[in-house]
C-alpha cells in the first residue's frame, strides 16, 4: 500500500482545522439552527441550580501540563494488537480490538484484559490471542494469560464484557469473536474455565459489543450481544478509495445486516437463547455498540444498539420478557435530518445530572459524534458548537469514556479515534488509518472544551484506536484510561492532573456480594446532587471499572448517598469523608422511599 509523505503534527493540525471550518460551514450550521429551534421549548438556557458555562470558562484553552502520561512500556503492559492484515482487505480486520477492566482476583486493583484479532488465514496455527495482565500495584503489570487460561483457541477476537454471571463474587469474562464467542468462568483461584458450550452462549455470528444486565428482575445477569454482519471470506468484496487504491468496504456494501442475540440466565450456569421470543428479530442492523439502561425510567432495563450506517435500535423492555424497538418514534434512531449515521461506540450518560440518561454515539469522519438528549423518555438530536460532539468532524470515533478526570464535579469525555478508510493525507507514515484522540473538559450544562495538547498527553498519540476503558488503576481517585490500537501497542494513560479536586468512590454490591448492575446512586455533597450509574459494559467492545467514581471539587464531605437497587428498593448511606473508597452493601443502609425525584 502506498502512503503519503509524513506530515508533521502541526501541519496535520492545520489541515484538521480547515476540515472543521469547512464542515461547520456546510453541515453544522443548518443542523444547529434546526435543532435549536426544536429544543427551545424543551430546555432552559441553564438548568436550575447550575452555573452558566460562560461564567466557568471562556473558550478552549491550551494547558501547559498534560492530563495523562502514556506509561505502558515502563509498566510492563506490553500488549500489541494484531489484525492479521496481509494483502486482501477483509472487513473484520478494521473493527477488531476491545479491552476490559476487572479485578479478577479481588485484591482491590483493576486488572486488564485485552482482546486480540489474530489472523483470518486458516493455515496459521500460532495465532496471537487475548491477554490478561495482573495489576501488581505501583504501576506494574504482569502477563498471566497462560496461568489464567484466557488466551483463547485461535478465535478472531472483537471485544469483551465483564460481569459476575453466576453470582459467586468473582468477575467472569465474555469474549466476542468472529464466529464462536467464549465465556470464561472465574474459578476464584486466579484461573478461568471455558464454559461456553455448557452455558450455551456460543452465538456463532460476527459479534462485536456485549453487555450484562438483568432484564427480568430475577437477580441473575442476562446477556445481550450486538452482531455486525452476516459475513464470510467467501462473501468478501473488493472496494477502493483514494484514486483506486484497495481499501476496506462499508458495511452497506455487503447488504447483510445481522440480528442481535439475547440470552436469558437460567440461574444454574446455563443460558437460553430468547432472541426470537423477546422480539429482537423484528429489526436487523450492523451492530457495533451496545449499552443497557433504564431509558424511560419505568424500572426496567432497556437495550440500545448503535448500528453502522443503519438506524439505531432502542429496545424498550415490556416487562413480560419482550422488547419493542422504539428508537424511531423516540427520536434516537437517526439524526435530526432523518439520516442514519455510522454508529461505533455508545455510552449512556446523564449530562444534565437530573436522572434521565442521554445517549452519546461516536461516528464516521464528517458526521460528527452525536448526542441524543433524553427529554422525559423521548430524545432530541442535540448539536451545539460546545457540545460533546464538538471537534469530532475530522475524525472517526470508536471507544469513548465519560468520567470526571480532574475531579471538578463535571463529567469530561475521552474519545479514541481511528479511520476505517484511507484519508486524503496520512498522519503516520506507517499507518494510513491512524488519528489522534480527543479529550474534552466538561464545564456543565452539556458544554465542553477541547483540552490541549490533543488527547491530553505531552505528545499527541497517533494510532488507529478502537476499544477504550476507563478506571482508577492505582486507587488514587484519578480515573485512568486503557486504549487498544489496531496493529499497534496498547496505550496506558496514567492520570497526572495536579491538583485534582476531591473525590468519592464506591462499590455498589448486592446481597450476593456482586456489583449491582444498573444500580443508580444519588450523591449529595455541598448542596449539589450527583447522579451516577453502574453501567460498566459500554464504549466500544469494552468494559469499564464497575466502581462508582464522583469528583467533588472542593467538597470534603458527602452528606448522603442514596442507592436505588435494581429491584427498585432505595437505601440511604453516609455521611462520608471525601477521598476514600467505600462499600455500599444492599440491605445495610437505611431504607428510604421516594428519594429519587426526577427533574423534568
C-alpha positions as semicolon CSV with decimal commas, in nm:
position;residue;x (nm);y (nm);z (nm)
1;X;0,000;0,000;0,000
2;X;0,139;0,340;-0,092
3;X;0,121;0,626;0,154
4;X;0,164;1,000;0,152
5;X;0,486;1,158;0,283
6;X;0,486;1,203;0,661
7;X;0,300;1,510;0,770
8;X;0,410;1,691;1,087
9;X;0,155;1,719;1,363
10;X;0,149;2,096;1,326
11;X;0,066;2,056;0,958
12;X;-0,196;1,792;1,033
13;X;-0,349;2,021;1,296
14;X;-0,382;2,299;1,041
15;X;-0,538;2,053;0,800
16;X;-0,776;1,933;1,073
17;X;-0,884;2,289;1,149
18;X;-0,955;2,354;0,784
19;X;-1,177;2,046;0,774
20;X;-1,360;2,168;1,082
21;X;-1,419;2,511;0,930
22;X;-1,549;2,368;0,604
23;X;-1,766;2,108;0,774
24;X;-1,917;2,361;1,008
25;X;-1,990;2,595;0,721
26;X;-2,169;2,338;0,510
27;X;-2,308;2,091;0,761
28;X;-2,321;2,203;1,120
29;X;-2,481;2,543;1,100
30;X;-2,803;2,432;0,931
31;X;-2,830;2,141;1,172
32;X;-2,766;2,368;1,468
33;X;-3,033;2,614;1,363
34;X;-3,282;2,330;1,314
35;X;-3,201;2,169;1,644
36;X;-3,200;2,488;1,845
37;X;-3,541;2,574;1,707
38;X;-3,662;2,228;1,802
39;X;-3,523;2,245;2,153
40;X;-3,608;2,600;2,256
41;X;-3,929;2,474;2,407
42;X;-3,764;2,176;2,580
43;X;-3,465;2,321;2,764
44;X;-3,397;2,620;2,979
45;X;-3,090;2,821;2,893
46;X;-2,930;2,691;3,212
47;X;-3,054;2,405;3,431
48;X;-3,190;2,500;3,769
49;X;-2,910;2,546;4,021
50;X;-2,633;2,523;3,761
51;X;-2,369;2,785;3,699
52;X;-2,386;2,916;3,341
53;X;-2,098;2,777;3,141
54;X;-1,989;3,124;3,036
55;X;-1,912;3,205;3,399
56;X;-1,699;2,895;3,440
57;X;-1,476;2,909;3,134
58;X;-1,401;3,139;2,846
59;X;-1,303;2,927;2,548
60;X;-1,093;2,623;2,470
61;X;-0,755;2,682;2,632
62;X;-0,419;2,522;2,583
63;X;-0,290;2,366;2,903
64;X;0,080;2,362;2,977
65;X;0,065;2,041;3,180
66;X;-0,070;1,723;3,016
67;X;-0,359;1,545;3,185
68;X;-0,214;1,199;3,116
69;X;0,116;1,018;3,070
70;X;0,146;0,713;2,844
71;X;0,318;0,453;3,067
72;X;0,250;0,114;2,901
73;X;0,612;0,020;2,833
74;X;0,754;0,108;3,173
75;X;0,455;-0,053;3,347
76;X;0,520;-0,389;3,179
77;X;0,194;-0,366;2,989
78;X;0,325;-0,492;2,656
79;X;0,009;-0,591;2,470
80;X;0,028;-0,544;2,095
81;X;-0,280;-0,589;1,883
82;X;-0,273;-0,773;1,552
83;X;-0,543;-0,757;1,286
84;X;-0,365;-1,013;1,069
85;X;-0,392;-0,792;0,761
86;X;-0,173;-0,914;0,477
87;X;-0,288;-0,843;0,121
88;X;-0,665;-0,880;0,096
89;X;-0,874;-0,624;0,284
90;X;-1,103;-0,836;0,500
91;X;-1,370;-0,632;0,679
92;X;-1,321;-0,780;1,030
93;X;-0,962;-0,654;1,034
94;X;-1,083;-0,296;1,058
95;X;-1,306;-0,315;1,367
96;X;-1,128;-0,560;1,599
97;X;-0,988;-0,472;1,941
98;X;-1,156;-0,435;2,280
99;X;-1,044;-0,408;2,643
100;X;-1,188;-0,492;2,983
101;X;-1,100;-0,364;3,330
102;X;-1,180;-0,608;3,609
103;X;-1,044;-0,714;3,946
104;X;-1,032;-1,084;3,867
105;X;-0,856;-1,187;4,191
106;X;-1,036;-0,947;4,429
107;X;-0,715;-0,788;4,554
108;X;-0,858;-0,438;4,515
109;X;-0,663;-0,349;4,199
110;X;-0,804;-0,339;3,847
111;X;-0,651;-0,585;3,604
112;X;-0,655;-0,552;3,224
113;X;-0,796;-0,798;2,970
114;X;-0,706;-0,727;2,607
115;X;-0,886;-0,873;2,305
116;X;-0,676;-0,951;2,001
117;X;-0,776;-1,007;1,640
118;X;-0,529;-1,270;1,529
119;X;-0,545;-1,386;1,172
120;X;-0,805;-1,487;0,916
121;X;-0,555;-1,716;0,745
122;X;-0,666;-2,073;0,829
123;X;-0,316;-2,208;0,761
124;X;-0,167;-2,022;1,058
125;X;-0,154;-2,229;1,376
126;X;0,022;-1,992;1,618
127;X;-0,218;-1,701;1,617
128;X;-0,184;-1,423;1,874
129;X;-0,464;-1,441;2,127
130;X;-0,616;-1,238;2,408
131;X;-0,402;-1,139;2,706
132;X;-0,469;-1,084;3,076
133;X;-0,245;-0,851;3,279
134;X;-0,240;-0,873;3,657
135;X;-0,207;-0,540;3,837
136;X;0,084;-0,573;4,082
137;X;0,040;-0,223;4,219
138;X;0,265;0,081;4,183
139;X;0,203;0,084;3,807
140;X;0,348;-0,258;3,735
141;X;0,165;-0,530;3,542
142;X;0,236;-0,898;3,479
143;X;0,113;-1,107;3,187
144;X;-0,073;-1,401;3,347
145;X;-0,258;-1,523;3,037
146;X;-0,126;-1,878;3,033
147;X;-0,169;-1,928;3,406
148;X;-0,523;-1,788;3,394
149;X;-0,619;-1,981;3,081
150;X;-0,783;-1,696;2,888
151;X;-0,572;-1,680;2,571
152;X;-0,839;-1,839;2,354
153;X;-0,820;-2,113;2,095
154;X;-0,728;-1,922;1,783
155;X;-1,053;-1,728;1,752
156;X;-1,061;-1,390;1,578
157;X;-1,141;-1,156;1,867
158;X;-1,352;-0,842;1,873
159;X;-1,444;-0,730;2,226
160;X;-1,543;-0,830;2,578
161;X;-1,794;-0,775;2,859
162;X;-1,703;-0,840;3,223
163;X;-1,963;-0,939;3,484
164;X;-2,034;-1,196;3,754
165;X;-2,296;-1,403;3,575
166;X;-2,309;-1,683;3,837
167;X;-2,308;-1,457;4,143
168;X;-2,014;-1,620;4,319
169;X;-1,832;-1,293;4,388
170;X;-1,573;-1,335;4,110
171;X;-1,595;-1,144;3,782
172;X;-1,626;-1,352;3,465
173;X;-1,534;-1,259;3,106
174;X;-1,739;-1,291;2,788
175;X;-1,536;-1,255;2,468
176;X;-1,697;-1,170;2,136
177;X;-1,544;-1,308;1,818
178;X;-1,592;-1,358;1,450
179;X;-1,765;-1,695;1,481
180;X;-1,781;-1,871;1,817
181;X;-1,780;-1,650;2,126
182;X;-1,627;-1,750;2,459
183;X;-1,742;-1,740;2,821
184;X;-1,468;-1,765;3,081
185;X;-1,592;-1,853;3,429
186;X;-1,370;-1,721;3,707
187;X;-1,268;-2,012;3,931
188;X;-1,168;-1,781;4,216
189;X;-0,811;-1,911;4,231
190;X;-0,653;-1,699;3,958
191;X;-0,769;-1,928;3,678
192;X;-1,068;-1,934;3,443
193;X;-1,262;-2,218;3,281
194;X;-1,405;-2,208;2,930
195;X;-1,770;-2,290;2,994
196;X;-1,904;-2,164;2,662
197;X;-2,059;-2,489;2,546
198;X;-2,212;-2,580;2,880
199;X;-2,354;-2,230;2,922
200;X;-2,489;-2,225;2,567
201;X;-2,365;-1,878;2,466
202;X;-2,154;-1,953;2,157
203;X;-2,364;-1,717;1,937
204;X;-2,174;-1,822;1,621
205;X;-2,214;-1,493;1,441
206;X;-1,988;-1,192;1,396
207;X;-2,028;-1,038;1,741
208;X;-1,887;-0,703;1,849
209;X;-2,001;-0,542;2,175
210;X;-2,187;-0,722;2,454
211;X;-2,341;-0,628;2,788
212;X;-2,454;-0,799;3,107
213;X;-2,786;-0,686;3,257
214;X;-3,087;-0,828;3,440
215;X;-3,381;-0,762;3,212
216;X;-3,642;-0,966;3,401
217;X;-3,550;-0,875;3,758
218;X;-3,481;-1,230;3,876
219;X;-3,140;-1,137;4,020
220;X;-2,938;-1,317;3,751
221;X;-2,736;-1,137;3,487
222;X;-2,863;-1,190;3,134
223;X;-2,654;-1,117;2,824
224;X;-2,713;-0,919;2,506
225;X;-2,474;-0,945;2,212
226;X;-2,454;-0,699;1,924
227;X;-2,385;-0,864;1,589
228;X;-2,241;-0,683;1,288
229;X;-2,273;-0,862;0,954
230;X;-2,350;-1,198;0,804
231;X;-2,001;-1,231;0,665
232;X;-1,751;-1,489;0,547
233;X;-1,430;-1,478;0,348
234;X;-1,622;-1,615;0,054
235;X;-1,858;-1,315;0,056
236;X;-1,584;-1,051;0,083
237;X;-1,599;-0,784;-0,188
238;X;-1,330;-0,556;-0,328
239;X;-1,351;-0,184;-0,253
240;X;-1,126;0,108;-0,339
241;X;-1,056;0,464;-0,229
242;X;-0,805;0,745;-0,277
243;X;-0,791;0,720;-0,653
244;X;-0,825;0,344;-0,690
245;X;-0,620;0,203;-0,402
246;X;-0,759;-0,118;-0,245
247;X;-0,930;-0,041;0,084
248;X;-1,188;-0,162;0,332
249;X;-1,554;-0,158;0,241
250;X;-1,855;-0,001;0,403
251;X;-2,088;-0,247;0,579
252;X;-2,358;-0,134;0,334
253;X;-2,159;-0,292;0,051
254;X;-2,248;-0,636;0,186
255;X;-2,622;-0,582;0,229
256;X;-2,616;-0,838;0,509
257;X;-2,719;-0,682;0,842
258;X;-2,735;-0,912;1,142
259;X;-2,980;-0,985;1,420
260;X;-2,861;-0,922;1,775
261;X;-2,875;-1,202;2,033
262;X;-3,034;-1,211;2,379
263;X;-2,955;-1,482;2,634
264;X;-3,164;-1,540;2,946
265;X;-2,972;-1,659;3,253
266;X;-3,148;-1,965;3,397
267;X;-2,959;-1,930;3,725
268;X;-2,792;-2,272;3,704
269;X;-2,491;-2,173;3,495
270;X;-2,674;-2,210;3,165
271;X;-2,850;-1,966;2,933
272;X;-3,145;-1,982;2,697
273;X;-3,138;-1,804;2,363
274;X;-3,457;-1,596;2,380
275;X;-3,385;-1,368;2,085
276;X;-3,697;-1,466;1,893
277;X;-3,939;-1,486;2,183
278;X;-3,814;-1,148;2,312
279;X;-3,878;-0,987;1,974
280;X;-3,522;-0,891;1,882
281;X;-3,574;-1,049;1,541
282;X;-3,804;-0,763;1,441
283;X;-3,516;-0,532;1,342
284;X;-3,175;-0,604;1,197
285;X;-2,868;-0,380;1,186
286;X;-2,491;-0,354;1,164
287;X;-2,442;-0,354;1,540
288;X;-2,114;-0,222;1,681
289;X;-2,201;-0,067;2,018
290;X;-2,446;-0,165;2,290
291;X;-2,549;-0,026;2,628
292;X;-2,821;-0,138;2,870
293;X;-3,001;0,106;3,099
294;X;-3,346;0,227;3,201
295;X;-3,402;0,500;2,944
296;X;-3,770;0,565;3,019
297;X;-3,746;0,534;3,399
298;X;-4,008;0,263;3,430
299;X;-3,783;0,045;3,646
300;X;-3,699;-0,199;3,366
301;X;-3,367;-0,218;3,182
302;X;-3,374;-0,143;2,810
303;X;-3,120;-0,208;2,531
304;X;-2,968;0,043;2,292
305;X;-2,770;-0,072;1,988
306;X;-2,556;0,164;1,779
307;X;-2,564;0,049;1,418
308;X;-2,310;0,127;1,147
309;X;-2,486;0,303;0,861
310;X;-2,832;0,186;0,960
311;X;-3,093;0,317;1,208
312;X;-3,005;0,252;1,570
313;X;-3,232;0,039;1,787
314;X;-3,381;0,121;2,127
315;X;-3,533;-0,200;2,258
316;X;-3,780;-0,094;2,526
317;X;-3,837;-0,359;2,792
318;X;-4,207;-0,451;2,802
319;X;-4,186;-0,623;3,139
320;X;-4,315;-0,955;3,008
321;X;-3,993;-1,092;2,862
322;X;-4,041;-0,899;2,539
323;X;-3,884;-0,590;2,384
324;X;-4,002;-0,343;2,120
325;X;-3,774;-0,130;1,906
326;X;-3,895;0,226;1,967
327;X;-3,583;0,414;1,854
328;X;-3,757;0,579;1,562
329;X;-4,061;0,705;1,749
330;X;-3,850;0,815;2,047
331;X;-3,604;1,010;1,830
332;X;-3,276;0,820;1,867
333;X;-3,265;0,605;1,552
334;X;-3,136;0,862;1,303
335;X;-3,014;1,221;1,309
336;X;-3,239;1,527;1,301
337;X;-3,242;1,520;0,921
338;X;-3,365;1,161;0,916
339;X;-3,029;1,017;0,804
340;X;-2,870;0,710;0,966
341;X;-2,511;0,759;1,081
342;X;-2,221;0,520;1,126
343;X;-2,262;0,428;1,493
344;X;-1,948;0,284;1,653
345;X;-1,919;0,323;2,031
346;X;-2,201;0,428;2,263
347;X;-2,243;0,544;2,621
348;X;-2,543;0,619;2,841
349;X;-2,468;0,941;3,029
350;X;-2,672;1,182;3,241
351;X;-2,521;1,510;3,124
352;X;-2,780;1,726;3,297
353;X;-2,744;1,528;3,621
354;X;-3,118;1,504;3,668
355;X;-3,196;1,133;3,646
356;X;-3,256;1,095;3,270
357;X;-2,993;0,908;3,072
358;X;-2,884;1,057;2,741
359;X;-2,708;0,870;2,460
360;X;-2,373;0,962;2,308
361;X;-2,251;0,779;1,997
362;X;-1,922;0,801;1,809
363;X;-1,943;0,831;1,430
364;X;-1,762;0,840;1,099
365;X;-1,548;1,129;0,976
366;X;-1,767;1,414;0,850
367;X;-2,070;1,305;1,053
368;X;-1,966;1,434;1,394
369;X;-2,020;1,239;1,714
370;X;-2,383;1,254;1,821
371;X;-2,571;1,334;2,141
372;X;-2,932;1,230;2,186
373;X;-3,068;1,425;2,484
374;X;-3,335;1,245;2,685
375;X;-3,638;1,470;2,727
376;X;-3,858;1,259;2,953
377;X;-3,833;0,932;2,753
378;X;-3,808;1,097;2,410
379;X;-3,479;1,206;2,257
380;X;-3,356;1,511;2,068
381;X;-3,053;1,506;1,836
382;X;-2,875;1,789;2,014
383;X;-2,599;1,979;1,832
384;X;-2,424;2,288;1,969
385;X;-2,080;2,437;1,900
386;X;-1,969;2,349;2,253
387;X;-2,143;2,014;2,290
388;X;-1,962;1,681;2,338
389;X;-1,962;1,630;1,961
390;X;-1,753;1,941;1,904
391;X;-1,414;1,889;1,736
392;X;-1,517;1,542;1,612
393;X;-1,597;1,612;1,247
394;X;-1,247;1,539;1,109
395;X;-1,221;1,206;1,289
396;X;-1,376;0,861;1,309
397;X;-1,454;0,780;1,671
398;X;-1,474;0,439;1,832
399;X;-1,419;0,389;2,206
400;X;-1,526;0,660;2,449
401;X;-1,550;0,729;2,817
402;X;-1,727;0,992;3,026
403;X;-1,550;1,047;3,359
404;X;-1,454;1,336;3,583
405;X;-1,084;1,317;3,515
406;X;-0,995;1,638;3,705
407;X;-1,249;1,582;3,986
408;X;-1,404;1,927;3,949
409;X;-1,757;1,789;3,967
410;X;-1,821;1,790;3,590
411;X;-1,802;1,491;3,356
412;X;-1,525;1,505;3,096
413;X;-1,500;1,297;2,778
414;X;-1,222;1,098;2,612
415;X;-1,265;0,963;2,257
416;X;-1,046;0,708;2,078
417;X;-1,021;0,782;1,705
418;X;-0,909;0,583;1,404
419;X;-1,006;0,577;1,039
420;X;-1,183;0,295;0,860
421;X;-1,090;0,411;0,509
422;X;-0,792;0,589;0,361
423;X;-0,796;0,966;0,406
424;X;-0,658;1,241;0,186
425;X;-0,338;1,258;0,391
426;X;-0,156;1,028;0,632
427;X;-0,080;1,139;0,988
428;X;0,154;0,844;1,042
429;X;0,386;0,722;0,765
430;X;0,343;0,363;0,883
431;X;-0,032;0,364;0,940
432;X;-0,265;0,547;0,699
433;X;-0,564;0,489;0,931
434;X;-0,407;0,650;1,239
435;X;-0,555;0,960;1,403
436;X;-0,502;1,149;1,730
437;X;-0,760;1,113;2,007
438;X;-0,973;1,384;2,169
439;X;-1,006;1,493;2,531
440;X;-1,288;1,731;2,621
441;X;-1,324;1,905;2,956
442;X;-1,680;1,934;3,080
443;X;-1,792;2,273;3,203
444;X;-2,153;2,187;3,288
445;X;-2,482;2,241;3,106
446;X;-2,379;1,990;2,835
447;X;-2,087;2,213;2,732
448;X;-1,731;2,102;2,670
449;X;-1,398;2,250;2,563
450;X;-1,111;2,065;2,398
451;X;-0,805;2,007;2,612
452;X;-0,468;2,075;2,457
453;X;-0,223;1,921;2,385
454;X;-0,457;1,699;2,188
455;X;-0,560;1,383;2,366
456;X;-0,430;1,523;2,696
457;X;-0,077;1,387;2,659
458;X;0,253;1,573;2,610
459;X;0,300;1,449;2,255
460;X;-0,025;1,353;2,077
461;X;-0,058;0,978;2,028
462;X;-0,149;0,896;1,669
463;X;-0,286;0,545;1,619
464;X;-0,582;0,352;1,482
465;X;-0,760;0,334;1,817
466;X;-1,057;0,108;1,884
467;X;-1,158;-0,014;2,231
468;X;-1,131;0,219;2,531
469;X;-1,195;0,155;2,900
470;X;-1,178;0,394;3,196
471;X;-1,097;0,313;3,558
472;X;-0,882;0,404;3,855
473;X;-0,588;0,166;3,815
474;X;-0,392;0,286;4,120
475;X;-0,680;0,380;4,352
476;X;-0,566;0,740;4,390
477;X;-0,903;0,888;4,297
478;X;-0,797;0,980;3,944
479;X;-0,956;0,795;3,653
480;X;-0,705;0,638;3,411
481;X;-0,756;0,508;3,055
482;X;-0,660;0,199;2,853
483;X;-0,685;0,207;2,473
484;X;-0,644;-0,078;2,223
485;X;-0,485;0,027;1,893
486;X;-0,524;-0,175;1,577
487;X;-0,192;-0,333;1,473
488;X;-0,002;-0,147;1,741
489;X;0,083;-0,136;2,110
490;X;-0,194;-0,054;2,356
491;X;-0,184;0,279;2,537
492;X;-0,197;0,301;2,915
493;X;-0,277;0,658;3,020
494;X;-0,198;0,745;3,380
495;X;-0,389;1,041;3,523
496;X;-0,139;1,314;3,613
497;X;-0,371;1,608;3,676
498;X;-0,247;1,817;3,965
499;X;-0,412;1,949;4,158
500;X;-0,727;1,743;4,124
501;X;-1,044;1,802;4,321
502;X;-1,171;1,578;4,599
503;X;-1,349;1,257;4,512
504;X;-1,577;0,976;4,626
505;X;-1,563;0,614;4,509
506;X;-1,792;0,325;4,596
507;X;-1,863;-0,036;4,518
508;X;-2,239;-0,085;4,498
509;X;-2,275;-0,451;4,599
510;X;-2,590;-0,662;4,603
511;X;-2,677;-0,925;4,862
512;X;-2,461;-1,180;4,679
513;X;-2,156;-0,953;4,711
514;X;-2,160;-0,881;4,335
515;X;-2,167;-0,546;4,161
516;X;-2,529;-0,435;4,134
517;X;-2,559;-0,380;3,761
518;X;-2,776;-0,078;3,674
519;X;-2,799;0,044;4,033
520;X;-2,841;0,423;4,050
521;X;-2,670;0,649;4,305
522;X;-2,757;0,998;4,418
523;X;-2,453;1,154;4,585
524;X;-2,524;1,467;4,791
525;X;-2,234;1,699;4,873
526;X;-2,217;2,074;4,946
527;X;-2,570;2,138;4,829
528;X;-2,530;1,956;4,500
529;X;-2,663;1,619;4,385
530;X;-2,459;1,398;4,153
531;X;-2,617;1,109;3,963
532;X;-2,404;0,802;3,895
533;X;-2,494;0,467;3,735
534;X;-2,343;0,119;3,749
535;X;-2,307;0,060;3,374
536;X;-1,961;-0,087;3,307
537;X;-2,039;-0,251;2,971
538;X;-2,036;0,041;2,725
539;X;-1,790;0,229;2,500
540;X;-1,679;0,015;2,203
541;X;-1,625;-0,360;2,254
542;X;-1,507;-0,280;2,606
543;X;-1,583;-0,300;2,977
544;X;-1,506;-0,029;3,232
545;X;-1,431;-0,007;3,602
546;X;-1,758;-0,115;3,770
547;X;-1,696;0,107;4,071
548;X;-1,870;0,442;4,107
549;X;-1,644;0,749;4,082
550;X;-1,755;1,103;4,151
551;X;-1,543;1,417;4,151
552;X;-1,641;1,662;4,425
553;X;-1,441;1,977;4,354
554;X;-1,364;2,144;4,688
555;X;-1,619;1,944;4,887
556;X;-1,466;1,738;5,165
557;X;-1,781;1,572;5,294
558;X;-2,058;1,365;5,139
559;X;-2,377;1,421;5,338
560;X;-2,568;1,128;5,196
561;X;-2,566;0,865;4,924
562;X;-2,898;0,716;4,818
563;X;-2,887;0,392;4,621
564;X;-3,174;0,265;4,412
565;X;-3,105;-0,104;4,375
566;X;-3,208;-0,291;4,058
567;X;-3,518;-0,426;4,234
568;X;-3,641;-0,069;4,292
569;X;-3,570;-0,055;4,665
570;X;-3,391;0,253;4,798
571;X;-3,139;0,283;5,081
572;X;-2,951;0,577;5,229
573;X;-2,585;0,566;5,336
574;X;-2,349;0,815;5,494
575;X;-2,225;1,066;5,580
576;X;-1,879;1,003;5,436
577;X;-1,543;1,175;5,423
578;X;-1,410;1,251;5,074
579;X;-1,110;1,089;4,905
580;X;-1,189;0,731;5,002
581;X;-1,340;0,415;4,854
582;X;-1,646;0,273;5,030
583;X;-1,855;-0,043;5,004
584;X;-2,230;0,016;4,985
585;X;-2,397;-0,317;5,051
586;X;-2,760;-0,387;4,977
587;X;-2,955;-0,438;5,296
588;X;-2,717;-0,247;5,524
589;X;-2,838;0,109;5,462
590;X;-3,135;0,300;5,595
591;X;-3,446;0,224;5,391
592;X;-3,598;0,521;5,213
593;X;-3,868;0,576;4,954
594;X;-3,947;0,847;4,705
595;X;-3,597;0,995;4,725
596;X;-3,546;0,967;4,351
597;X;-3,740;1,269;4,232
598;X;-3,678;1,328;3,863
599;X;-3,644;1,678;3,722
600;X;-3,849;1,712;3,408
